[in-house]
Amino acid sequence: MPSHSVSAQELADMLPTGVAMLNHRDEAIFTNRRFRALMTSCNPRSFDCWSQSIHPDDYDRLATAYHDASRAQQPLRIEYRTRDDDCPWRLLTLTPMAPDERARFGLGSDGGSICTIADISQEKTAELSHKKIAEEAQQRKTQQERFIDMISHEVRNPLSAILHCTEDILEAVQRAGDAETTHAIIAQAAETISLCVAHQKKIVDDVLTFSKVDAGMLALTPRRVQPRRHLATSLTMFRPELRKEHIEFEYKLDHSYEEQGIDWVMADLDRMSQVLINLVSNAIKFTAKSGGEMKVRVSMGASTTRPPSYPPNVVFFSSDETALGLDRTRQAEWGEGPTAYIMVAVRDTGIGISDEAQKRLFERFNQATPRTESIYGGSGLGLNVSRRLCHLHGGEIGVSSKEGEGSTFGFFFAVRKSDSVGETSTSHRVQIDQKCLDIQSLGEEITNGNHQMTSPPIPQNPEVTYIEEINPACSSDGRKDHTAKLAEETGVSPTADTPENSPTETRPNQENDSKSDGHHILLVEDNIINQRILSRKLQCLGFSVTEASHGREALDAVKNDHFDCILMDQAMPVMDGNSATKAIRELEKEEMAGYTPVLGVTANVRAEQQEEMLQSGMDDVIHKPYRMCELTEKIEQLIQKESAHNEHLRLAERYLPFDIPALMNVIAAASGHATSDIVSFYKMAEGGFNRLFQATFTDGKHVVARLPYPSTAPEHYTVASEAATLDYLRLHGIPTPGVYAWCSTKANPVGAEYILMEKLDGTPLGDIWYAMTPKEQHKIMKQIVEWETRLMSLEFPACGSLYYQKDLPTQRKVPLPNHNGSSSSDLFRAVSERELTWAKAYAKPRLPYERLYREIYGFCQISPDRHIQNLSDYLTLAPCLGFKAASSLNRPVIRHPDLQPNNILISDANEVVGFVDWQHCTILPLGLAAGIPKDFQNYGDPDSEKLIEPRIDLPPNYDSLPESAQLSIRETIRKRLVHFLYAAFTRRLNEEHYDAIFDQSAILHQRLFKSAGSPWEGDSITLRADMIRALQSWPNLISADSVGRERGTCNTPSLTYSDRVVRDTLALDARQKEADLAMDQMRNVLGVDILGWVPSDEYEAAKELAREIKAKMLKAAETNEDRIGIQNHFPFDDFDENS
């Protein structure tokens, strides 16, 4: 090597990273000292034995990556572990050498690379440590959240029952009815409260004990006791529960207990009783749900040495140094007696525990599975607390279980033998033996079939308290009879036991005052106490109630019956409330069934949990505990709610089943093609009333198919009228689409109404409207007015809609008044009579259709009675409305029903070449048809209202303004210009229309006609506000051209409103107009027109933007009530069924 190579080697040897130069055969032609050290036992020159240093688990991954990179001459960076090394982690990089670099070192053209190896063990150890810490932190967080949910559920559930029982007691006392009935109600309520308090005490005890143990503040208090007597006494508390569940029980002492001479000992048996009670409680709980053999066995033995197991199949956990250090039994207050170990086992025939679940069974906040608490209840602390109590008492715990076959829990604790406290009397010995006998006889009693509700033998020892004495319903035949009598009087089943898979239906007491109109409620609640109490109270309020104990039963009930409302608990066995609600919503969608409101009832109060419930399809949520008045108020609101805001009902309204191949066949036949000639078929767009499809043929012809939704009304007449109107207009030279075929009934191969039209050439004006120059807009507006003038010059003998005569059979659901078109006065009366007839027959309380109106009314239902009254008031004014026969305002004219940029087609030369979307086109008197089209109006702007010609030059500082300000200036100029141009060209080309636009009488008539003739959608303010304005401007309304001037009775209006009504109505109307403005602004942002129409190529973007806006609003909401309002009433939820 050249002389400078020595210094290069020395320099390389100083590097902390191993470096090697490899030839194309992966032979190392140069290495530094660090590389050689990291290669361990390998010969670094040959590089062949490198593979021997790689950990077997990483070998395949590393070898594959290395050879792929070397062969392809690509760079590589990869981590791996080494074999038999205290610092095992390495980072290998491989960098191909450039041709000139290879030439410099004599490697030829076959390839070469620079390889580096670095020891990253410290960094990797820190990374893995941080990852483990993060995972443990996340696990603790998840456990704590689950624990909080459990506490909320387990504490709030009994609170609801307690609250309802106190209401029962207060009502019974206030009614002061039959003494025996009052006593029964109070006794039953007290009995339920007692059970609930016991449950809550258990939860609270678990939490307090855990907190003390966790903080190291739990001290043991040893005293002289007899384990045999003390633990037997603890077990007597389970007598009623064992009887109720018909569980066979056995308790025995092992021979080892007597053989070790255990009698009096120093121990804290109160703490050890906690362990025993927890294990027996679990055993009963899981055995009662097993459905098979039901047995619980408790045994107790003793040992003088620390036992490894008890019984033999339960091996105790191995206590670590920390656990052994917690042992308090070596302290002085425990005495100096010899150490003994008391062993206790609890065996059940319950559901068992999986091997995986057993591994984490004794962790804090954990149960066998995350669903265990929702199915069986409990704190998830009991077993963790039990083990830690055993540690304090010098003991340990263990479990043996097989899923589906039951479990055995064993534990032991250290005691110090103590001298006898004196000879016990014979009577006292009898009492002790009697306690043990009571426990054993309980098992015998159940085994022999003596499990009727009989009173227990009165114990000789007054210290023993039986649960039956404070809970007579569990054992007393007298109480059972009394309960049955009470049930007969109140209409409630005397037993809470129901068939496992059969919802139970109870009808309201017919003698009660009906406060709910007999609404049918499905009550889904797994807690039998809460279910029984709530069912009875709902029936007393006049509801009929069907009960279900879990979501699966609820789903079965919904399939077989109709309900006005569903009360859905969230945490339940078999199927939870969220899953059940989703299934119900899917069922409604699939079967096109009516919508049933679901009220979520939960003890979980975290915001994300409530959000999950609403997302599942629930309409509202109420938290336990709640008062009955709060619950019934929500039920009534949901029952009365018109579900127009709800996605599932909207899907039903717009769900349009049809045969796509049949539609393609019809399109091809109607346009003179074969179906095989169709080269493209796709959905163009969809709006509030229709879905549009386009078929393209091999010859370049395009055909548009429009299919109206089921919500498009009236059936038959809408399609029939549009087809006749398009044909009529084309005959008179108006550029409208030609109609190939149409069908106004679903009785066809397609399975839906349809109209097939040619696709006109041209670009929608809406696509280029905002990019046009003022000069181009000037040209377009002139043409629009010219076509409108030609259209309005067509003569008609009367007002109404155009039809072919054959399409006018009688298809009426209610006898609606018919206007023959001879008098505009008759027209004003006819539209209100039509709406009044419909409202009386079909209208129901509902939320306003316009979602932003709902907050104005506090999200309350609006009764149709208000609207019916408004229509009746309007009919008193109708005789004075209308235009004189000779007036130009009375001349029947036809106009485009929705003249907006997207319905106007423009050629490349900026010529108007067509008008589309003539659905709902109507011939009206000029006085009602006149007006600047909505998209061309700029009312509210003083310059526009005065028709001042707008300046179109930009301000001098325009370029320095922010983009938002520039946009605002351009939009102001555009709106002013369009408004002015439409009015100016109309004045020049269609003077009769221009005069009608600004006629005050015509303006007032239009407002009244539109408000009175529009279908009621929950808005009962607009019509009244328009009538008030008409009354305030009565002289303008009764103008020289109106029929009211001819009638002397119209000089003074017959309708009046109080000052308060006027003030309140106009204030609400002003708020609604503010909401309308906000909706217009949101539509502009989303690119959605007033009917919800979005072009297909913009649909996904608009939907995503709407979701983002909603998410931001939900995040900004300050209260749960605000979130519920936004969730239920957001105006731009997507209603596409994606079919």
Sequence and secondary structure as in RCSB ss.txt:
>XXXX:A:sequence
MPSHSVSAQELADMLPTGVAMLNHRDEAIFTNRRFRALMTSCNPRSFDCWSQSIHPDDYDRLATAYHDASRAQQP
LRIEYRTRDDDCPWRLLTLTPMAPDERARFGLGSDGGSICTIADISQEKTAELSHKKIAEEAQQRKTQQERFIDM
ISHEVRNPLSAILHCTEDILEAVQRAGDAETTHAIIAQAAETISLCVAHQKKIVDDVLTFSKVDAGMLALTPRRV
QPRRHLATSLTMFRPELRKEHIEFEYKLDHSYEEQGIDWVMADLDRMSQVLINLVSNAIKFTAKSGGEMKVRVSM
GASTTRPPSYPPNVVFFSSDETALGLDRTRQAEWGEGPTAYIMVAVRDTGIGISDEAQKRLFERFNQATPRTESI
YGGSGLGLNVSRRLCHLHGGEIGVSSKEGEGSTFGFFFAVRKSDSVGETSTSHRVQIDQKCLDIQSLGEEITNGN
HQMTSPPIPQNPEVTYIEEINPACSSDGRKDHTAKLAEETGVSPTADTPENSPTETRPNQENDSKSDGHHILLVE
DNIINQRILSRKLQCLGFSVTEASHGREALDAVKNDHFDCILMDQAMPVMDGNSATKAIRELEKEEMAGYTPVLG
VTANVRAEQQEEMLQSGMDDVIHKPYRMCELTEKIEQLIQKESAHNEHLRLAERYLPFDIPALMNVIAAASGHAT
SDIVSFYKMAEGGFNRLFQATFTDGKHVVARLPYPSTAPEHYTVASEAATLDYLRLHGIPTPGVYAWCSTKANPV
GAEYILMEKLDGTPLGDIWYAMTPKEQHKIMKQIVEWETRLMSLEFPACGSLYYQKDLPTQRKVPLPNHNGSSSS
DLFRAVSERELTWAKAYAKPRLPYERLYREIYGFCQISPDRHIQNLSDYLTLAPCLGFKAASSLNRPVIRHPDLQ
PNNILISDANEVVGFVDWQHCTILPLGLAAGIPKDFQNYGDPDSEKLIEPRIDLPPNYDSLPESAQLSIRETIRK
RLVHFLYAAFTRRLNEEHYDAIFDQSAILHQRLFKSAGSPWEGDSITLRADMIRALQSWPNLISADSVGRERGTC
NTPSLTYSDRVVRDTLALDARQKEADLAMDQMRNVLGVDILGWVPSDEYEAAKELAREIKAKMLKAAETNEDRIG
IQNHFPFDDFDENS
>XXXX:A:secstr
  THHHHHHHHHHT SSEEEEEETT  EEEE HHHHHHTTTS TTT GGGGGGB HHHHHHHHHHHHHHHHHT  
EEEEEEBSS SS EEEEEEEE  HHHHHHTT TTS EEEEEEEE HHHHHHHHHHHHHHHHHHHHHHHHHHHHHH
HHHHHHHHHHHHHHHHHHHHHHHHHT  HHHHHHHHHHHHHHHHHHHHHHHHHHHHHHHHHHHHTT      EEE
 HHHHHHHHHGGGHHHHHHHT EEEEEE HHHHHTT  SEEE HHHHHHHHHHHHHHHHHHHHTT S  EEEEEE
EEESS  SBSSTT B     HHHHHT  TTSGGG SS EEEEEEEEEE SS   HHHHHTTTSTT  SSTTHHHH
H   S HHHHHHHHHHHTT EEEEEEETTTEEEEEEEEEEEE    S   HHHHHHHHHHHHHHHHHHHHHHTT 
 SS      S TT   GGGT GGGT HHHHHHHHHHHHHHT  S     TT  EEE   TTS  SSTT EEEEE 
S HHHHHHHHHHHHHTT EEEEESSHHHHHHHHHH   SEEEEESS SSS HHHHHHHHHHHHHHHT     EEE
EES   HHHHHHHHHTT SEEEESS  HHHHHHHHHHHHH  GGG HHHHHHHH     HHHHHHHHHHHTT  G
GGEEEEEEEEE SSEEEEEEEETTS EEEEEEE TTSSSTTHHHHHHHHHHHHHHHTT     EEEEESSS STT
SS EEEEE  SSEEHHHHGGG  HHHHHHHHHHHHHHHHHHHT   SS B    GGG     SS      SS HH
HHHHHHHHHHHHHHHHH   B  SSHHHHGGGTT  B HHHHHHHHHHHHHHGGG SB TTSGGGSEEE  TT  
GGGEEE TTS EEEE   TT  EEEHHHH S  GGG  TT HHHHTT     S  TTGGGS HHHHHHHHHHHHH
HHHHHHHHHHHHHH HHHHHHHT HHHHHHHHHHHHHHS  SS  SHHHHHHHHHHHTHHHHS TTBGGGG GGG
SS S    HHHHHHHHHHHHHHHHHHHHHHHHHHHHT  TT  EEHHHHHHHHHHHHHHHHHHHHH  SHHHHHH
HHHH TT       
